[in-house]
Amino acid sequence: MMSEFVLMTTTERYRTVTENPNLEKVADYEYYFFGKKKTTFSICKIKSNDTRIVIQGVSEVFPDNSIPLKVFPKFDSIEDIEKEIYELDHDDESKIVKVQ
């Protein structure tokens, strides 16, 4: 059975492009550490295993990286990914907020 979901990460240093015809964004989660947004996690449904993921520099300057999807960990369900994300949700100092 094909794993259907992948977790993408965007930070102040780099952005993972989720606008991709082979991905369908399911939900975003923001991670706050001491009140400052550190990371946005995006859960995406995989529409094609042949897709490549583009990572762009934000505060770091580097050429766009195009990485094959196969190097990213895959998950069978949204719940499996949420379990990983919510491991960071401890208290007001380390908090996950679901965006959509």
Biopython code that builds the backbone (N, CA, C, O; Angstrom):
import numpy as np
from Bio.PDB.StructureBuilder import StructureBuilder

atoms = [
    (1, "MET", "N", (0.845, -1.191, 0.000)),
    (1, "MET", "CA", (0.000, 0.000, 0.000)),
    (1, "MET", "C", (0.884, 1.246, 0.000)),
    (1, "MET", "O", (1.864, 1.330, 0.739)),
    (2, "MET", "N", (0.526, 2.190, -0.824)),
    (2, "MET", "CA", (1.311, 3.421, -0.904)),
    (2, "MET", "C", (1.025, 4.302, 0.307)),
    (2, "MET", "O", (-0.132, 4.520, 0.666)),
    (3, "SER", "N", (2.081, 4.803, 0.930)),
    (3, "SER", "CA", (1.898, 5.798, 1.990)),
    (3, "SER", "C", (1.345, 7.058, 1.344)),
    (3, "SER", "O", (1.744, 7.439, 0.244)),
    (4, "GLU", "N", (0.440, 7.681, 2.034)),
    (4, "GLU", "CA", (-0.307, 8.734, 1.359)),
    (4, "GLU", "C", (0.024, 10.151, 1.768)),
    (4, "GLU", "O", (-0.357, 11.093, 1.072)),
    (5, "PHE", "N", (0.728, 10.335, 2.886)),
    (5, "PHE", "CA", (0.922, 11.696, 3.392)),
    (5, "PHE", "C", (2.394, 11.973, 3.669)),
    (5, "PHE", "O", (3.180, 11.070, 3.955)),
    (6, "VAL", "N", (2.741, 13.263, 3.572)),
    (6, "VAL", "CA", (4.107, 13.689, 3.850)),
    (6, "VAL", "C", (4.035, 14.970, 4.676)),
    (6, "VAL", "O", (3.087, 15.747, 4.556)),
    (7, "LEU", "N", (5.040, 15.177, 5.508)),
    (7, "LEU", "CA", (5.099, 16.366, 6.363)),
    (7, "LEU", "C", (6.145, 17.321, 5.807)),
    (7, "LEU", "O", (7.310, 16.955, 5.656)),
    (8, "MET", "N", (5.728, 18.541, 5.504)),
    (8, "MET", "CA", (6.630, 19.575, 4.993)),
    (8, "MET", "C", (6.863, 20.605, 6.097)),
    (8, "MET", "O", (5.980, 20.868, 6.913)),
    (9, "THR", "N", (8.066, 21.184, 6.110)),
    (9, "THR", "CA", (8.438, 22.131, 7.157)),
    (9, "THR", "C", (8.924, 23.434, 6.535)),
    (9, "THR", "O", (9.694, 23.427, 5.575)),
    (10, "THR", "N", (8.467, 24.544, 7.091)),
    (10, "THR", "CA", (8.947, 25.863, 6.695)),
    (10, "THR", "C", (9.405, 26.583, 7.963)),
    (10, "THR", "O", (8.693, 26.594, 8.967)),
    (11, "THR", "N", (10.605, 27.189, 7.911)),
    (11, "THR", "CA", (11.135, 27.920, 9.057)),
    (11, "THR", "C", (11.506, 29.329, 8.599)),
    (11, "THR", "O", (11.249, 29.700, 7.454)),
    (12, "GLU", "N", (12.107, 30.110, 9.488)),
    (12, "GLU", "CA", (12.559, 31.447, 9.064)),
    (12, "GLU", "C", (13.745, 31.326, 8.108)),
    (12, "GLU", "O", (14.024, 32.258, 7.353)),
    (13, "ARG", "N", (14.447, 30.187, 8.132)),
    (13, "ARG", "CA", (15.624, 29.993, 7.279)),
    (13, "ARG", "C", (15.271, 29.521, 5.870)),
    (13, "ARG", "O", (15.904, 29.930, 4.896)),
    (14, "TYR", "N", (14.255, 28.657, 5.767)),
    (14, "TYR", "CA", (13.909, 28.112, 4.452)),
    (14, "TYR", "C", (12.418, 27.847, 4.356)),
    (14, "TYR", "O", (11.717, 27.734, 5.362)),
    (15, "ARG", "N", (11.955, 27.750, 3.126)),
    (15, "ARG", "CA", (10.532, 27.515, 2.842)),
    (15, "ARG", "C", (10.408, 26.274, 1.969)),
    (15, "ARG", "O", (11.087, 26.152, 0.949)),
    (16, "THR", "N", (9.546, 25.364, 2.372)),
    (16, "THR", "CA", (9.232, 24.205, 1.548)),
    (16, "THR", "C", (7.979, 24.545, 0.756)),
    (16, "THR", "O", (6.942, 24.866, 1.336)),
    (17, "VAL", "N", (8.071, 24.474, -0.560)),
    (17, "VAL", "CA", (6.968, 24.878, -1.439)),
    (17, "VAL", "C", (5.906, 23.778, -1.463)),
    (17, "VAL", "O", (6.162, 22.662, -1.915)),
    (18, "THR", "N", (4.709, 24.111, -0.969)),
    (18, "THR", "CA", (3.622, 23.128, -0.957)),
    (18, "THR", "C", (2.661, 23.340, -2.125)),
    (18, "THR", "O", (1.775, 22.518, -2.359)),
    (19, "GLU", "N", (2.833, 24.444, -2.860)),
    (19, "GLU", "CA", (2.006, 24.668, -4.049)),
    (19, "GLU", "C", (2.595, 23.798, -5.156)),
    (19, "GLU", "O", (3.522, 24.204, -5.856)),
    (20, "ASN", "N", (2.048, 22.610, -5.299)),
    (20, "ASN", "CA", (2.617, 21.601, -6.187)),
    (20, "ASN", "C", (1.454, 20.766, -6.707)),
    (20, "ASN", "O", (0.631, 20.306, -5.915)),
    (21, "PRO", "N", (1.364, 20.558, -8.035)),
    (21, "PRO", "CA", (0.221, 19.804, -8.570)),
    (21, "PRO", "C", (0.163, 18.351, -8.069)),
    (21, "PRO", "O", (-0.884, 17.708, -8.151)),
    (22, "ASN", "N", (1.276, 17.841, -7.556)),
    (22, "ASN", "CA", (1.307, 16.455, -7.072)),
    (22, "ASN", "C", (1.101, 16.333, -5.570)),
    (22, "ASN", "O", (1.182, 15.242, -5.007)),
    (23, "LEU", "N", (0.832, 17.472, -4.922)),
    (23, "LEU", "CA", (0.561, 17.480, -3.488)),
    (23, "LEU", "C", (-0.743, 18.221, -3.235)),
    (23, "LEU", "O", (-1.084, 19.165, -3.948)),
    (24, "GLU", "N", (-1.465, 17.784, -2.216)),
    (24, "GLU", "CA", (-2.668, 18.498, -1.799)),
    (24, "GLU", "C", (-2.525, 18.805, -0.314)),
    (24, "GLU", "O", (-2.519, 17.903, 0.523)),
    (25, "LYS", "N", (-2.408, 20.112, 0.003)),
    (25, "LYS", "CA", (-2.222, 20.485, 1.407)),
    (25, "LYS", "C", (-3.496, 20.183, 2.197)),
    (25, "LYS", "O", (-4.597, 20.558, 1.795)),
    (26, "VAL", "N", (-3.321, 19.494, 3.334)),
    (26, "VAL", "CA", (-4.447, 19.083, 4.175)),
    (26, "VAL", "C", (-4.601, 20.039, 5.355)),
    (26, "VAL", "O", (-5.714, 20.447, 5.688)),
    (27, "ALA", "N", (-3.476, 20.396, 5.988)),
    (27, "ALA", "CA", (-3.550, 21.257, 7.171)),
    (27, "ALA", "C", (-2.177, 21.852, 7.450)),
    (27, "ALA", "O", (-1.144, 21.283, 7.098)),
    (28, "ASP", "N", (-2.200, 23.022, 8.098)),
    (28, "ASP", "CA", (-0.976, 23.666, 8.577)),
    (28, "ASP", "C", (-1.021, 23.728, 10.093)),
    (28, "ASP", "O", (-2.082, 23.903, 10.694)),
    (29, "TYR", "N", (0.153, 23.582, 10.702)),
    (29, "TYR", "CA", (0.308, 23.694, 12.148)),
    (29, "TYR", "C", (1.488, 24.609, 12.400)),
    (29, "TYR", "O", (2.552, 24.441, 11.804)),
    (30, "GLU", "N", (1.298, 25.586, 13.292)),
    (30, "GLU", "CA", (2.395, 26.491, 13.614)),
    (30, "GLU", "C", (2.970, 26.097, 14.967)),
    (30, "GLU", "O", (2.243, 25.791, 15.913)),
    (31, "TYR", "N", (4.289, 26.115, 15.030)),
    (31, "TYR", "CA", (4.985, 25.787, 16.280)),
    (31, "TYR", "C", (5.537, 27.073, 16.866)),
    (31, "TYR", "O", (6.310, 27.779, 16.219)),
    (32, "TYR", "N", (5.136, 27.376, 18.097)),
    (32, "TYR", "CA", (5.600, 28.566, 18.812)),
    (32, "TYR", "C", (6.498, 28.141, 19.967)),
    (32, "TYR", "O", (6.175, 27.222, 20.721)),
    (33, "PHE", "N", (7.625, 28.823, 20.089)),
    (33, "PHE", "CA", (8.552, 28.562, 21.179)),
    (33, "PHE", "C", (8.756, 29.871, 21.914)),
    (33, "PHE", "O", (9.288, 30.827, 21.350)),
    (34, "PHE", "N", (8.337, 29.921, 23.171)),
    (34, "PHE", "CA", (8.360, 31.153, 23.969)),
    (34, "PHE", "C", (7.688, 32.303, 23.219)),
    (34, "PHE", "O", (8.210, 33.417, 23.173)),
    (35, "GLY", "N", (6.525, 32.017, 22.635)),
    (35, "GLY", "CA", (5.713, 33.042, 21.993)),
    (35, "GLY", "C", (6.144, 33.439, 20.596)),
    (35, "GLY", "O", (5.479, 34.257, 19.960)),
    (36, "LYS", "N", (7.249, 32.876, 20.097)),
    (36, "LYS", "CA", (7.744, 33.243, 18.765)),
    (36, "LYS", "C", (7.512, 32.081, 17.807)),
    (36, "LYS", "O", (7.878, 30.941, 18.095)),
    (37, "LYS", "N", (6.892, 32.387, 16.651)),
    (37, "LYS", "CA", (6.652, 31.322, 15.676)),
    (37, "LYS", "C", (7.983, 30.845, 15.104)),
    (37, "LYS", "O", (8.753, 31.634, 14.557)),
    (38, "LYS", "N", (8.242, 29.559, 15.235)),
    (38, "LYS", "CA", (9.506, 28.984, 14.781)),
    (38, "LYS", "C", (9.349, 28.195, 13.487)),
    (38, "LYS", "O", (10.225, 28.230, 12.623)),
    (39, "THR", "N", (8.237, 27.486, 13.356)),
    (39, "THR", "CA", (8.084, 26.551, 12.249)),
    (39, "THR", "C", (6.624, 26.469, 11.843)),
    (39, "THR", "O", (5.730, 26.587, 12.681)),
    (40, "THR", "N", (6.385, 26.267, 10.550)),
    (40, "THR", "CA", (5.064, 25.872, 10.080)),
    (40, "THR", "C", (5.204, 24.470, 9.505)),
    (40, "THR", "O", (6.011, 24.226, 8.608)),
    (41, "PHE", "N", (4.405, 23.557, 10.037)),
    (41, "PHE", "CA", (4.353, 22.188, 9.517)),
    (41, "PHE", "C", (3.143, 22.082, 8.605)),
    (41, "PHE", "O", (2.046, 22.497, 8.980)),
    (42, "SER", "N", (3.327, 21.533, 7.418)),
    (42, "SER", "CA", (2.212, 21.321, 6.494)),
    (42, "SER", "C", (2.083, 19.834, 6.216)),
    (42, "SER", "O", (3.045, 19.172, 5.826)),
    (43, "ILE", "N", (0.868, 19.318, 6.423)),
    (43, "ILE", "CA", (0.594, 17.935, 6.043)),
    (43, "ILE", "C", (0.053, 17.967, 4.624)),
    (43, "ILE", "O", (-0.896, 18.694, 4.328)),
    (44, "CYS", "N", (0.660, 17.175, 3.747)),
    (44, "CYS", "CA", (0.225, 17.126, 2.361)),
    (44, "CYS", "C", (-0.103, 15.702, 1.953)),
    (44, "CYS", "O", (0.602, 14.756, 2.304)),
    (45, "LYS", "N", (-1.186, 15.572, 1.207)),
    (45, "LYS", "CA", (-1.540, 14.285, 0.616)),
    (45, "LYS", "C", (-0.743, 14.132, -0.678)),
    (45, "LYS", "O", (-0.666, 15.059, -1.485)),
    (46, "ILE", "N", (-0.159, 12.965, -0.864)),
    (46, "ILE", "CA", (0.661, 12.702, -2.045)),
    (46, "ILE", "C", (-0.243, 12.240, -3.183)),
    (46, "ILE", "O", (-0.984, 11.267, -3.047)),
    (47, "LYS", "N", (-0.172, 12.953, -4.306)),
    (47, "LYS", "CA", (-0.958, 12.562, -5.472)),
    (47, "LYS", "C", (-0.110, 11.774, -6.466)),
    (47, "LYS", "O", (-0.646, 11.010, -7.269)),
    (48, "SER", "N", (1.216, 11.956, -6.417)),
    (48, "SER", "CA", (2.127, 11.224, -7.299)),
    (48, "SER", "C", (3.469, 11.057, -6.600)),
    (48, "SER", "O", (4.036, 12.020, -6.083)),
    (49, "ASN", "N", (3.967, 9.831, -6.589)),
    (49, "ASN", "CA", (5.268, 9.576, -5.955)),
    (49, "ASN", "C", (6.432, 10.100, -6.792)),
    (49, "ASN", "O", (7.570, 10.104, -6.324)),
    (50, "ASP", "N", (6.170, 10.536, -8.009)),
    (50, "ASP", "CA", (7.233, 11.037, -8.886)),
    (50, "ASP", "C", (7.548, 12.507, -8.642)),
    (50, "ASP", "O", (8.457, 13.060, -9.262)),
    (51, "THR", "N", (6.810, 13.135, -7.754)),
    (51, "THR", "CA", (6.975, 14.574, -7.558)),
    (51, "THR", "C", (8.324, 14.905, -6.926)),
    (51, "THR", "O", (8.948, 14.071, -6.269)),
    (52, "ARG", "N", (8.748, 16.130, -7.140)),
    (52, "ARG", "CA", (9.940, 16.659, -6.492)),
    (52, "ARG", "C", (9.505, 17.822, -5.611)),
    (52, "ARG", "O", (8.595, 18.575, -5.959)),
    (53, "ILE", "N", (10.162, 17.955, -4.476)),
    (53, "ILE", "CA", (9.827, 19.001, -3.512)),
    (53, "ILE", "C", (10.879, 20.105, -3.635)),
    (53, "ILE", "O", (12.080, 19.836, -3.632)),
    (54, "VAL", "N", (10.410, 21.351, -3.742)),
    (54, "VAL", "CA", (11.324, 22.483, -3.875)),
    (54, "VAL", "C", (11.474, 23.160, -2.513)),
    (54, "VAL", "O", (10.488, 23.465, -1.842)),
    (55, "ILE", "N", (12.725, 23.388, -2.123)),
    (55, "ILE", "CA", (13.034, 24.102, -0.884)),
    (55, "ILE", "C", (13.785, 25.371, -1.262)),
    (55, "ILE", "O", (14.792, 25.331, -1.968)),
    (56, "GLN", "N", (13.267, 26.505, -0.773)),
    (56, "GLN", "CA", (13.835, 27.809, -1.116)),
    (56, "GLN", "C", (14.421, 28.471, 0.128)),
    (56, "GLN", "O", (13.881, 28.349, 1.227)),
    (57, "GLY", "N", (15.526, 29.167, -0.067)),
    (57, "GLY", "CA", (16.111, 29.923, 1.038)),
    (57, "GLY", "C", (15.259, 31.124, 1.378)),
    (57, "GLY", "O", (14.702, 31.767, 0.488)),
    (58, "VAL", "N", (15.154, 31.431, 2.656)),
    (58, "VAL", "CA", (14.447, 32.638, 3.095)),
    (58, "VAL", "C", (15.488, 33.567, 3.718)),
    (58, "VAL", "O", (15.922, 34.523, 3.075)),
    (59, "SER", "N", (15.898, 33.297, 4.978)),
    (59, "SER", "CA", (16.947, 34.136, 5.562)),
    (59, "SER", "C", (18.319, 33.651, 5.112)),
    (59, "SER", "O", (19.282, 34.419, 5.114)),
    (60, "GLU", "N", (18.413, 32.386, 4.729)),
    (60, "GLU", "CA", (19.655, 31.877, 4.133)),
    (60, "GLU", "C", (19.513, 31.972, 2.631)),
    (60, "GLU", "O", (18.436, 31.720, 2.090)),
    (61, "VAL", "N", (20.575, 32.329, 1.960)),
    (61, "VAL", "CA", (20.514, 32.436, 0.513)),
    (61, "VAL", "C", (21.182, 31.198, -0.083)),
    (61, "VAL", "O", (22.369, 30.949, 0.127)),
    (62, "PHE", "N", (20.397, 30.439, -0.824)),
    (62, "PHE", "CA", (20.946, 29.310, -1.563)),
    (62, "PHE", "C", (20.044, 29.062, -2.758)),
    (62, "PHE", "O", (18.876, 29.448, -2.738)),
    (63, "PRO", "N", (20.566, 28.422, -3.802)),
    (63, "PRO", "CA", (19.718, 28.119, -4.953)),
    (63, "PRO", "C", (18.584, 27.183, -4.532)),
    (63, "PRO", "O", (18.740, 26.387, -3.607)),
    (64, "ASP", "N", (17.442, 27.285, -5.220)),
    (64, "ASP", "CA", (16.339, 26.366, -4.922)),
    (64, "ASP", "C", (16.828, 24.933, -5.017)),
    (64, "ASP", "O", (17.525, 24.564, -5.963)),
    (65, "ASN", "N", (16.460, 24.132, -4.036)),
    (65, "ASN", "CA", (16.767, 22.702, -4.071)),
    (65, "ASN", "C", (15.529, 21.956, -4.522)),
    (65, "ASN", "O", (14.435, 22.212, -4.019)),
    (66, "SER", "N", (15.684, 21.042, -5.457)),
    (66, "SER", "CA", (14.582, 20.198, -5.901)),
    (66, "SER", "C", (14.923, 18.777, -5.476)),
    (66, "SER", "O", (15.873, 18.174, -5.974)),
    (67, "ILE", "N", (14.132, 18.254, -4.548)),
    (67, "ILE", "CA", (14.458, 16.992, -3.902)),
    (67, "ILE", "C", (13.375, 15.966, -4.222)),
    (67, "ILE", "O", (12.189, 16.283, -4.135)),
    (68, "PRO", "N", (13.758, 14.741, -4.592)),
    (68, "PRO", "CA", (12.734, 13.725, -4.873)),
    (68, "PRO", "C", (11.923, 13.411, -3.616)),
    (68, "PRO", "O", (12.464, 13.337, -2.513)),
    (69, "LEU", "N", (10.633, 13.230, -3.803)),
    (69, "LEU", "CA", (9.732, 12.931, -2.692)),
    (69, "LEU", "C", (10.185, 11.705, -1.909)),
    (69, "LEU", "O", (9.963, 11.621, -0.701)),
    (70, "LYS", "N", (10.820, 10.755, -2.590)),
    (70, "LYS", "CA", (11.160, 9.489, -1.921)),
    (70, "LYS", "C", (12.108, 9.661, -0.734)),
    (70, "LYS", "O", (12.196, 8.761, 0.102)),
    (71, "VAL", "N", (12.823, 10.791, -0.633)),
    (71, "VAL", "CA", (13.729, 10.972, 0.507)),
    (71, "VAL", "C", (12.998, 11.476, 1.762)),
    (71, "VAL", "O", (13.571, 11.489, 2.851)),
    (72, "PHE", "N", (11.748, 11.886, 1.608)),
    (72, "PHE", "CA", (10.962, 12.367, 2.746)),
    (72, "PHE", "C", (10.251, 11.192, 3.414)),
    (72, "PHE", "O", (9.799, 10.273, 2.730)),
    (73, "PRO", "N", (10.147, 11.212, 4.765)),
    (73, "PRO", "CA", (9.379, 10.154, 5.418)),
    (73, "PRO", "C", (7.903, 10.263, 5.043)),
    (73, "PRO", "O", (7.363, 11.365, 4.946)),
    (74, "LYS", "N", (7.260, 9.133, 4.837)),
    (74, "LYS", "CA", (5.845, 9.092, 4.461)),
    (74, "LYS", "C", (5.034, 8.486, 5.604)),
    (74, "LYS", "O", (5.543, 7.713, 6.416)),
    (75, "PHE", "N", (3.771, 8.858, 5.639)),
    (75, "PHE", "CA", (2.874, 8.412, 6.694)),
    (75, "PHE", "C", (1.596, 7.870, 6.067)),
    (75, "PHE", "O", (1.154, 8.343, 5.020)),
    (76, "ASP", "N", (1.010, 6.874, 6.721)),
    (76, "ASP", "CA", (-0.220, 6.271, 6.210)),
    (76, "ASP", "C", (-1.465, 7.082, 6.558)),
    (76, "ASP", "O", (-2.501, 6.949, 5.907)),
    (77, "SER", "N", (-1.358, 7.922, 7.586)),
    (77, "SER", "CA", (-2.548, 8.676, 7.995)),
    (77, "SER", "C", (-2.155, 10.053, 8.533)),
    (77, "SER", "O", (-1.021, 10.287, 8.950)),
    (78, "ILE", "N", (-3.136, 10.948, 8.504)),
    (78, "ILE", "CA", (-2.958, 12.282, 9.068)),
    (78, "ILE", "C", (-2.704, 12.159, 10.570)),
    (78, "ILE", "O", (-1.902, 12.907, 11.129)),
    (79, "GLU", "N", (-3.388, 11.212, 11.223)),
    (79, "GLU", "CA", (-3.245, 11.032, 12.671)),
    (79, "GLU", "C", (-1.812, 10.673, 13.042)),
    (79, "GLU", "O", (-1.304, 11.118, 14.071)),
    (80, "ASP", "N", (-1.155, 9.861, 12.201)),
    (80, "ASP", "CA", (0.241, 9.483, 12.476)),
    (80, "ASP", "C", (1.138, 10.725, 12.477)),
    (80, "ASP", "O", (2.025, 10.858, 13.320)),
    (81, "ILE", "N", (0.898, 11.623, 11.533)),
    (81, "ILE", "CA", (1.707, 12.846, 11.459)),
    (81, "ILE", "C", (1.368, 13.771, 12.630)),
    (81, "ILE", "O", (2.263, 14.345, 13.252)),
    (82, "GLU", "N", (0.081, 13.912, 12.926)),
    (82, "GLU", "CA", (-0.318, 14.791, 14.038)),
    (82, "GLU", "C", (0.314, 14.340, 15.350)),
    (82, "GLU", "O", (0.706, 15.169, 16.171)),
    (83, "LYS", "N", (0.412, 13.031, 15.547)),
    (83, "LYS", "CA", (1.028, 12.505, 16.762)),
    (83, "LYS", "C", (2.470, 13.005, 16.875)),
    (83, "LYS", "O", (2.916, 13.392, 17.955)),
    (84, "GLU", "N", (3.191, 12.994, 15.759)),
    (84, "GLU", "CA", (4.581, 13.495, 15.740)),
    (84, "GLU", "C", (4.618, 14.998, 16.031)),
    (84, "GLU", "O", (5.417, 15.462, 16.845)),
    (85, "ILE", "N", (3.743, 15.751, 15.356)),
    (85, "ILE", "CA", (3.730, 17.206, 15.525)),
    (85, "ILE", "C", (3.415, 17.566, 16.982)),
    (85, "ILE", "O", (4.077, 18.420, 17.573)),
    (86, "TYR", "N", (2.410, 16.916, 17.548)),
    (86, "TYR", "CA", (1.951, 17.288, 18.890)),
    (86, "TYR", "C", (2.914, 16.851, 19.986)),
    (86, "TYR", "O", (2.710, 17.191, 21.151)),
    (87, "GLU", "N", (3.957, 16.106, 19.637)),
    (87, "GLU", "CA", (4.999, 15.820, 20.632)),
    (87, "GLU", "C", (5.706, 17.109, 21.057)),
    (87, "GLU", "O", (6.319, 17.157, 22.123)),
    (88, "LEU", "N", (5.624, 18.152, 20.230)),
    (88, "LEU", "CA", (6.229, 19.448, 20.560)),
    (88, "LEU", "C", (5.314, 20.312, 21.420)),
    (88, "LEU", "O", (5.738, 21.354, 21.920)),
    (89, "ASP", "N", (4.061, 19.889, 21.596)),
    (89, "ASP", "CA", (3.059, 20.695, 22.287)),
    (89, "ASP", "C", (3.092, 20.357, 23.778)),
    (89, "ASP", "O", (2.448, 19.406, 24.222)),
    (90, "HIS", "N", (3.849, 21.146, 24.545)),
    (90, "HIS", "CA", (4.021, 20.847, 25.965)),
    (90, "HIS", "C", (3.250, 21.803, 26.862)),
    (90, "HIS", "O", (2.528, 21.377, 27.763)),
    (91, "ASP", "N", (3.409, 23.101, 26.609)),
    (91, "ASP", "CA", (2.859, 24.125, 27.494)),
    (91, "ASP", "C", (2.910, 25.446, 26.733)),
    (91, "ASP", "O", (3.083, 25.459, 25.515)),
    (92, "ASP", "N", (2.759, 26.549, 27.449)),
    (92, "ASP", "CA", (2.766, 27.851, 26.765)),
    (92, "ASP", "C", (4.116, 28.185, 26.146)),
    (92, "ASP", "O", (4.190, 28.984, 25.212)),
    (93, "GLU", "N", (5.183, 27.580, 26.659)),
    (93, "GLU", "CA", (6.506, 27.857, 26.090)),
    (93, "GLU", "C", (6.746, 27.086, 24.789)),
    (93, "GLU", "O", (7.504, 27.538, 23.931)),
    (94, "SER", "N", (6.109, 25.939, 24.643)),
    (94, "SER", "CA", (6.298, 25.095, 23.464)),
    (94, "SER", "C", (4.925, 24.623, 23.010)),
    (94, "SER", "O", (4.366, 23.680, 23.569)),
    (95, "LYS", "N", (4.387, 25.289, 21.990)),
    (95, "LYS", "CA", (2.972, 25.147, 21.662)),
    (95, "LYS", "C", (2.752, 24.934, 20.160)),
    (95, "LYS", "O", (3.412, 25.554, 19.326)),
    (96, "ILE", "N", (1.813, 24.048, 19.841)),
    (96, "ILE", "CA", (1.376, 23.822, 18.461)),
    (96, "ILE", "C", (-0.022, 24.400, 18.279)),
    (96, "ILE", "O", (-0.912, 24.161, 19.095)),
    (97, "VAL", "N", (-0.207, 25.160, 17.206)),
    (97, "VAL", "CA", (-1.529, 25.734, 16.898)),
    (97, "VAL", "C", (-1.908, 25.287, 15.496)),
    (97, "VAL", "O", (-1.187, 25.546, 14.533)),
    (98, "LYS", "N", (-3.062, 24.606, 15.392)),
    (98, "LYS", "CA", (-3.555, 24.191, 14.072)),
    (98, "LYS", "C", (-4.144, 25.403, 13.354)),
    (98, "LYS", "O", (-4.950, 26.138, 13.923)),
    (99, "VAL", "N", (-3.736, 25.607, 12.104)),
    (99, "VAL", "CA", (-4.143, 26.796, 11.360)),
    (99, "VAL", "C", (-5.364, 26.520, 10.503)),
    (99, "VAL", "O", (-6.290, 27.330, 10.473)),
    (100, "GLN", "N", (-5.384, 25.380, 9.800)),
    (100, "GLN", "CA", (-6.531, 25.078, 8.930)),
    (100, "GLN", "C", (-6.812, 23.618, 8.908)),
    (100, "GLN", "O", (-7.741, 23.178, 8.231)),
]
sb = StructureBuilder()
sb.init_structure("model")
sb.init_model(0)
sb.init_chain("A")
sb.init_seg("    ")
for serial, (resi, resn, name, xyz) in enumerate(atoms, 1):
    if name == "N":
        sb.init_residue(resn, " ", resi, " ")
    sb.init_atom(name, np.array(xyz, "f"), 0.0, 1.0, " ", f" {name:<3s}", serial, name[0])
structure = sb.get_structure()
